Amino acid sequence: MKSSVPGPKSKELQQQLDKIQNTDAVNFFTDFNKCQGNYIVDVDGNTMLDLYTQISSLPLGYNHPELIKAVQDPQNLAAFVSRSAIGAFPPNDYLAKLQSAFLCVAPPGLSQLQTMMCGSCSNENAFKAMTIAYRVKERGTAQVTQEELDSALMNKAPGCVPYTIMSFTGAFHGRTLGCLATTHSKAIHKLDVPTLDWPIAPFPKYKYPLEENLRENDAEDKKCIAAVEELFEVYKKKGTPVCGVVIEPIQSEGGDNHASAAFFRDLQQACKKNSAAFMIDEVQTGCATTGKMWCHEHFDLPTPPDVVSFSKKMLSGGYYYSDAMRPDQGYRIYNTWMGDPSKLVLLEAVVKVILEQNLIKNAQVTGAYLKAGLTKLSKQYSNICQNVRGLGTFCAFDCSSVAQRTKFMDAAKAKGLHLGGCGEKTVRFRPTLLFQNHHADIALNIMDAVMKEQN
């Protein structure tokens, strides 16, 4: 470490950028040419072990040789310099790229795929797919009427349907208008923005350690499922039936909140009972980080979800879906880009490395090592490190307060460890898939030193 973070160069650049846009969210400026693997380097020359990785979006870390090789391949240049409007003019190698980048690692039981740009537009269009599928099923063999067509253009029924999407307290599904109606993690995300009257169910709040609170947490699951069932009935009686339910397998932005496999199985059953689609948002949890390619694979669901959305570590946005969610006409799920061929090039290289180097297994092994180390710290410094939890390397713990978390993370950064926060007072870990035990040792040693100083 050569300076404080942010250092003088970062502060100067931020002042310049602030003249043309709000920069309150900027942490520091990065010299991406110098970043390597698990390490981030800022413009002041500070090198830090990065356990946040661009908000959990770099599967293989910085400047991985296989990704550089893919970019430099002459056969791939057109994907970067002549971007196609995929929905209308897909490239000649598009099918092959979809197979090697997406379909070969698809969630079990889902063979339909729609690529998009980012997490928000992935979820937004998945919501549309669920409402369209619900209405098509409801309409049956009847033809669309002229009244429906005319009224839709004026934001009126019957063309615009009164259906709703159920979400959960603490959820984060994006910042576009529809997604914001299902986002409940921080008020600043939603303040001064119009929204929709969609149902919000309680997400389970568990007591830790989990193994010592089985009865209480099981009762919490049952209470939340009962609330879901009640909301289905309430909104049905209001004439605004729930056509779909969206949930994260681990609430990430909301505080790394976990729910049991039994809860997710019961939730899926409630969806089936009420003819609603069951959507799992894997934007942050997808791509091997939890020790499975898809986090919901941990839940042993009896049937596949109807929709699984993705982005971040998958580099491109989009969603997998069941045959029932397939739109009945063109242009119903559509935009100019419909994804990005250049990201397919990169993801193809990423998936190849994941499979060849067995990085899913690595996430299991290294994640268990990291979690064990965090658990040890929680026993030594229980006033700072509490409620350790995680799947794979997707780990987290709570501090005693917001102020304590800020103090801890700032001190860790000063010693060369870059971490992320979420929820009210949670520290989250989002390392690359190349994160090894020796990297975990570095992180744990720094955290131990900080906690010892602050204890």
C-alpha positions in Angstrom: 0.0 0.0 0.0 1.4 3.4 -1.1 -1.3 5.8 0.1 -4.6 6.0 1.8 -7.6 4.8 -0.3 -8.8 6.8 -2.1 -5.4 8.4 -2.7 -4.6 11.8 -4.1 -4.8 10.8 -7.7 -8.2 9.1 -7.2 -9.5 12.2 -5.3 -8.3 14.5 -8.1 -10.0 12.4 -10.8 -13.2 12.2 -8.8 -13.2 16.0 -8.5 -12.9 16.3 -12.3 -15.6 13.7 -12.9 -17.9 15.4 -10.4 -18.1 18.4 -12.7 -20.2 16.3 -15.2 -22.0 13.7 -13.0 -22.7 12.8 -9.4 -19.7 10.8 -8.0 -21.0 10.1 -4.4 -20.8 6.3 -5.1 -17.2 6.3 -6.4 -14.8 4.3 -4.2 -11.6 4.9 -6.0 -10.3 5.0 -9.6 -8.7 1.8 -10.9 -5.7 1.2 -13.1 -7.1 -1.9 -14.9 -3.9 -2.4 -16.9 -2.0 -3.2 -13.7 -4.7 -5.4 -12.1 -4.0 -9.1 -12.2 -5.9 -12.2 -11.1 -7.3 -11.7 -7.6 -5.6 -8.3 -7.2 -6.9 -4.8 -7.9 -4.6 -1.8 -8.3 -5.8 1.8 -7.9 -4.4 4.8 -9.8 -2.3 5.7 -6.7 -0.5 2.3 -7.0 -2.2 0.6 -4.1 -2.4 -3.2 -4.6 -5.3 -4.9 -2.8 -6.5 -8.5 -2.6 -10.0 -8.0 -4.2 -12.8 -9.9 -2.5 -15.5 -7.7 -4.1 -14.4 -8.0 -7.8 -16.4 -5.2 -9.5 -19.5 -6.0 -7.4 -19.2 -9.8 -8.0 -18.9 -9.6 -11.8 -15.4 -10.9 -12.6 -15.5 -14.7 -12.8 -11.8 -15.2 -13.6 -10.4 -12.0 -12.0 -8.4 -9.3 -13.8 -6.7 -9.7 -17.2 -7.0 -13.5 -17.4 -4.8 -14.8 -20.3 -7.6 -16.9 -21.8 -9.9 -13.8 -22.1 -7.1 -11.7 -23.6 -6.4 -14.5 -26.1 -10.1 -14.5 -27.0 -10.1 -10.8 -27.6 -7.0 -11.0 -29.7 -8.2 -13.8 -31.9 -8.9 -12.3 -35.4 -11.9 -14.6 -35.8 -13.6 -12.7 -32.9 -12.8 -9.1 -33.9 -16.1 -8.6 -35.7 -18.0 -9.3 -32.6 -16.3 -6.3 -30.9 -16.3 -3.8 -33.8 -19.5 -4.6 -35.7 -22.1 -5.2 -33.1 -25.2 -6.9 -34.3 -28.8 -6.3 -33.5 -29.1 -9.9 -32.5 -32.9 -10.2 -32.6 -33.0 -9.2 -36.2 -29.5 -10.0 -37.6 -27.7 -12.6 -35.5 -24.1 -13.5 -36.4 -23.5 -16.7 -38.3 -21.7 -18.3 -35.3 -24.4 -17.2 -32.8 -25.9 -20.7 -32.3 -22.5 -22.2 -31.7 -21.6 -19.5 -29.2 -24.9 -19.9 -27.3 -24.2 -23.6 -27.0 -20.6 -23.3 -25.8 -21.2 -20.3 -23.5 -24.7 -20.8 -22.1 -26.5 -24.0 -23.0 -23.7 -26.3 -21.9 -24.1 -24.9 -18.3 -27.9 -24.3 -18.4 -29.8 -25.0 -15.2 -31.1 -28.6 -15.2 -34.4 -28.9 -17.0 -34.3 -25.5 -18.8 -33.4 -25.5 -22.5 -34.9 -22.1 -23.6 -32.7 -19.1 -23.4 -33.0 -15.3 -23.9 -29.9 -13.1 -23.8 -30.1 -9.5 -22.6 -27.7 -6.7 -21.6 -27.7 -6.5 -17.8 -29.4 -7.9 -14.7 -32.1 -5.3 -14.6 -33.2 -5.7 -18.2 -33.0 -9.5 -17.8 -35.4 -9.4 -14.9 -37.6 -6.8 -16.5 -38.1 -8.9 -19.6 -38.5 -12.0 -17.6 -41.4 -10.3 -15.7 -43.0 -9.5 -19.1 -42.5 -13.2 -20.2 -44.4 -14.3 -17.1 -47.3 -11.9 -17.6 -47.6 -12.8 -21.3 -47.6 -16.5 -20.6 -50.2 -16.1 -17.9 -52.5 -14.1 -20.2 -52.0 -16.4 -23.2 -53.0 -19.4 -21.0 -56.0 -17.5 -19.6 -57.1 -16.4 -23.1 -56.9 -20.0 -24.4 -57.9 -20.4 -28.0 -59.6 -17.0 -28.3 -58.1 -14.4 -30.6 -56.7 -11.1 -29.4 -59.5 -8.5 -29.8 -59.3 -5.1 -31.4 -60.3 -3.7 -28.1 -57.3 -5.2 -26.4 -55.0 -3.8 -29.1 -56.4 -0.3 -28.9 -56.6 -0.2 -25.1 -53.0 -1.4 -24.7 -51.8 1.7 -26.5 -53.5 3.9 -24.0 -52.3 2.0 -20.9 -55.8 0.7 -20.3 -57.5 -2.7 -19.7 -58.3 -5.1 -21.2 -55.1 -4.8 -23.3 -52.9 -3.9 -20.3 -53.5 -6.6 -17.8 -53.9 -6.1 -14.0 -51.5 -9.0 -13.1 -48.9 -8.6 -10.3 -45.5 -10.1 -9.5 -44.8 -11.1 -5.9 -41.4 -10.3 -4.3 -39.9 -10.4 -0.8 -38.7 -7.9 1.8 -35.0 -7.3 1.5 -35.0 -8.2 -2.2 -33.0 -6.5 -4.9 -33.9 -7.2 -8.6 -32.7 -4.1 -10.3 -33.3 -0.4 -10.8 -35.6 -0.2 -13.9 -39.3 0.6 -13.1 -40.7 -2.9 -13.0 -37.7 -4.2 -11.1 -37.9 -1.4 -8.6 -41.4 -2.6 -7.7 -39.8 -5.8 -6.6 -36.7 -4.2 -4.9 -36.9 -3.6 -1.2 -33.3 -3.4 0.1 -32.6 0.3 0.4 -35.0 3.2 0.2 -32.6 5.4 -1.8 -33.1 3.0 -4.8 -36.8 3.7 -4.9 -37.2 7.3 -3.5 -39.1 9.7 -5.8 -39.8 7.0 -8.4 -43.4 5.8 -9.3 -44.1 2.2 -8.6 -46.6 -0.6 -8.9 -49.0 -2.1 -6.3 -47.4 -5.5 -6.3 -47.4 -7.9 -3.3 -44.4 -8.1 -0.9 -44.0 -11.2 1.2 -41.7 -11.6 4.2 -38.3 -13.2 3.6 -37.3 -15.5 6.4 -35.1 -14.0 9.1 -33.1 -16.7 10.8 -31.4 -17.0 14.1 -27.7 -18.1 14.1 -26.0 -20.4 14.6 -28.5 -22.3 12.4 -27.8 -25.7 14.0 -28.8 -24.3 17.4 -32.0 -22.7 16.2 -33.7 -25.4 14.0 -37.1 -25.2 15.6 -37.3 -21.3 15.5 -36.1 -21.1 11.9 -38.5 -23.8 10.8 -41.3 -21.9 12.4 -40.1 -18.8 10.5 -40.2 -20.6 7.2 -43.8 -21.7 7.9 -44.8 -18.2 8.9 -43.4 -16.8 5.7 -45.0 -19.4 3.4 -48.4 -18.7 5.1 -47.9 -15.0 4.3 -47.2 -15.9 0.7 -50.4 -18.0 0.5 -52.4 -15.2 2.1 -51.1 -12.7 -0.5 -52.1 -14.9 -3.3 -55.6 -14.8 -2.0 -55.7 -11.1 -1.2 -54.5 -10.1 -4.7 -56.8 -12.5 -6.4 -59.8 -11.0 -4.5 -58.6 -7.5 -5.5 -58.8 -8.6 -9.2 -55.0 -8.3 -9.5 -53.9 -11.9 -9.5 -50.2 -12.9 -8.9 -48.9 -14.3 -12.2 -45.4 -14.8 -11.0 -43.1 -14.9 -7.9 -39.5 -13.7 -8.1 -36.9 -14.5 -5.4 -33.1 -14.6 -5.0 -31.6 -17.9 -3.7 -29.5 -15.7 -1.4 -30.6 -12.1 -1.0 -27.3 -10.4 -1.9 -27.8 -6.6 -1.9 -30.3 -7.0 0.9 -27.7 -8.4 3.3 -26.7 -11.9 2.2 -29.9 -13.3 3.7 -30.3 -17.1 3.4 -33.5 -19.3 3.4 -33.6 -23.1 3.7 -34.0 -25.5 0.9 -37.4 -26.6 2.4 -38.6 -23.0 2.2 -37.8 -22.8 -1.5 -39.5 -26.1 -2.2 -42.6 -25.0 -0.3 -42.5 -21.7 -2.2 -42.4 -23.5 -5.5 -45.3 -25.6 -4.5 -47.3 -22.5 -3.5 -46.6 -21.1 -7.0 -47.9 -24.3 -8.7 -51.0 -24.3 -6.5 -51.8 -20.8 -7.6 -50.8 -21.1 -11.3 -48.0 -18.6 -10.9 -44.6 -18.8 -12.5 -41.7 -19.4 -10.1 -38.7 -17.2 -11.0 -35.2 -17.4 -9.4 -33.0 -14.4 -9.8 -29.4 -15.7 -10.0 -27.8 -12.4 -11.2 -25.4 -12.4 -8.3 -25.4 -16.1 -7.2 -25.0 -17.7 -10.6 -21.8 -19.0 -12.3 -20.3 -21.4 -9.8 -19.6 -19.1 -6.9 -21.8 -21.0 -4.4 -20.2 -24.4 -5.2 -22.9 -25.2 -7.8 -23.2 -23.6 -11.3 -26.6 -22.3 -10.1 -27.3 -21.7 -6.5 -30.8 -23.1 -6.6 -29.3 -26.5 -7.4 -28.6 -26.6 -3.6 -32.4 -26.8 -3.0 -33.3 -30.1 -4.6 -36.4 -28.6 -6.2 -38.8 -31.4 -7.5 -39.1 -29.6 -10.8 -37.1 -26.8 -12.5 -38.0 -23.2 -11.9 -39.9 -21.6 -14.7 -37.4 -18.8 -15.1 -33.7 -18.3 -14.0 -32.1 -14.9 -14.7 -28.4 -14.2 -14.8 -25.8 -11.5 -15.3 -22.6 -10.3 -13.5 -20.2 -13.3 -13.5 -22.0 -14.6 -16.6 -20.8 -11.3 -18.3 -23.9 -11.1 -20.4 -27.4 -10.7 -19.0 -30.4 -12.9 -19.8 -32.6 -15.7 -18.5 -33.3 -19.4 -19.0 -36.9 -20.4 -19.1 -39.4 -23.3 -19.5 -41.3 -24.0 -22.7 -44.4 -22.5 -21.0 -42.7 -19.1 -20.8 -41.8 -19.0 -24.5 -43.5 -15.9 -26.1 -46.1 -16.7 -28.7 -45.1 -14.0 -31.1 -42.0 -12.1 -32.2 -41.2 -8.6 -30.8 -43.0 -9.3 -27.5 -39.6 -9.8 -25.8 -37.3 -7.6 -27.9 -34.9 -4.7 -28.0 -32.1 -3.5 -30.4 -29.2 -5.4 -28.9 -30.8 -8.5 -27.2 -27.4 -9.2 -25.6 -23.9 -8.6 -26.9 -21.9 -11.0 -29.2 -18.6 -9.7 -27.7 -19.7 -10.9 -24.3 -20.4 -14.3 -25.8 -16.8 -14.5 -26.9 -15.6 -13.8 -23.4 -18.1 -16.0 -21.6 -17.2 -18.9 -24.0 -13.6 -18.6 -22.7 -14.8 -18.3 -19.1 -16.9 -21.4 -19.2 -14.1 -23.4 -20.9 -11.8 -22.5 -18.0 -14.4 -23.3 -15.4 -15.0 -26.8 -16.8 -11.4 -27.6 -17.6 -10.0 -26.4 -14.2 -13.0 -27.7 -12.2 -13.6 -24.3 -10.6 -17.0 -25.4 -9.3 -15.2 -27.8 -7.0 -12.6 -25.1 -6.2 -15.4 -22.9 -5.0 -16.7 -25.7 -2.7 -13.2 -26.4 -1.2 -12.0 -22.8 -0.9 -15.4 -21.6 0.3 -15.4 -24.2 3.1 -11.9 -23.1 4.1 -12.9 -19.4 4.1 -16.1 -20.0 6.0 -14.2 -22.1 8.7 -11.8 -19.2 9.1 -14.5 -16.7 9.4 -16.3 -18.9 12.0 -13.0 -19.0 14.0 -12.8 -15.2 13.9 -16.4 -14.9 15.0 -15.6 -16.9 18.2 -12.6 -14.7 18.9 -14.2 -11.4 18.1 -17.9 -11.9 18.6 -18.5 -8.1 19.0 -17.3 -7.5 15.5 -17.9 -10.7 13.5 -21.3 -12.3 13.9 -23.7 -14.7 12.0 -21.2 -16.2 9.6 -22.9 -17.8 6.7 -22.3 -18.9 3.1 -22.4 -21.4 0.3 -19.1 -21.9 -1.6 -17.1 -18.7 -1.5 -20.4 -16.7 -1.4 -19.8 -15.9 2.3 -20.8 -13.1 4.7 -20.9 -12.0 8.3 -22.6 -9.2 10.2 -20.9 -6.4 12.2 -22.5 -5.0 15.4 -23.5 -1.8 13.6 -23.2 0.3 10.5 -20.4 2.3 12.1 -18.5 -0.8 13.1 -18.7 -2.2 9.6 -17.4 1.0 8.0 -14.5 1.2 10.5 -13.7 -2.5 9.9 -13.8 -2.3 6.1 -11.8 1.0 6.0 -9.1 -0.5 8.2 -9.0 -3.7 6.1 -8.6 -1.7 2.9 -5.7 0.2 4.5 -4.0 -3.1 5.0 -4.6 -4.2 1.4 -7.9 -6.1 1.5 -10.8 -4.8 -0.6 -14.2 -6.0 0.7 -17.9 -5.1 0.0 -20.8 -4.3 2.2 -24.5 -5.1 1.8 -27.7 -4.9 3.8 -27.6 -2.8 7.0 -24.3 -4.0 8.6 -23.1 -7.0 6.5 -19.7 -7.7 5.1 -19.9 -9.8 1.9 -17.2 -11.8 0.2 -17.3 -12.1 -3.6 -13.9 -13.4 -4.7 -13.1 -14.8 -8.2 -13.5 -18.4 -9.1 -9.7 -18.6 -9.0 -9.6 -17.8 -5.3 -7.5 -20.3 -3.5 -6.8 -21.3 0.2 -3.6 -19.1 0.3 -5.7 -16.1 -0.8 -8.1 -16.9 2.0 -5.2 -17.1 4.4 -4.1 -13.6 3.4 -7.6 -12.2 3.8 -8.2 -14.0 7.2 -4.8 -12.8 8.5 -5.6 -9.1 7.6 -9.1 -9.4 9.2 -7.6 -11.0 12.3 -5.2 -8.1 12.6 -7.9 -5.5 12.2 -10.3 -7.2 14.6 -7.6 -7.5 17.2 -6.9 -3.7 16.9 -10.6 -2.9 17.1 -11.7 -5.4 19.7 
